[in-house]
Amino acid sequence: MSFMIHLQSFKDKEVSRFSRSVVWKIFGPKACPTNEGWGLMYGGRNGGVLYLDDDELIDGCGINRPSSDAIRDLFSVAQMIPSAINADASFFVTDPAFIAGMPDWLLDALPKPPKVVLSADELLRGLAGN
């Protein structure tokens, strides 16, 4: 069974796009092409598989089987753009003001409100509590 985590950008209650380079700046030095996506390596250890569109403007990305290092890097990306991180039905945001920009249809469908996480460690603890 695989664990998948996503980052999705929203602004003004709509899906929003941002420069792919934001993600690539963080993950590019750790990525190598695979049949599935971009294999992430951290100190010679597997960090998961990054799924990232080739378009210059993207609305998010995902990581399958992310290591804790990859999750920390995803948190860094989330701090740079208006976005939510989600795993299953749990959503996490790095800024409480961002919740107001999420679509109403999404907020209404969530079993619990998005959780504000102010550090990568808080995100890791939140994901472990899933």
Summary of the structure (lengths in Angstrom):
residues: 130
radius of gyration: 14.0
end to end distance: 15.2
largest distance: 42.1
contacts: 376
relative contact order: 0.20
helix: 35%
strand: 35%
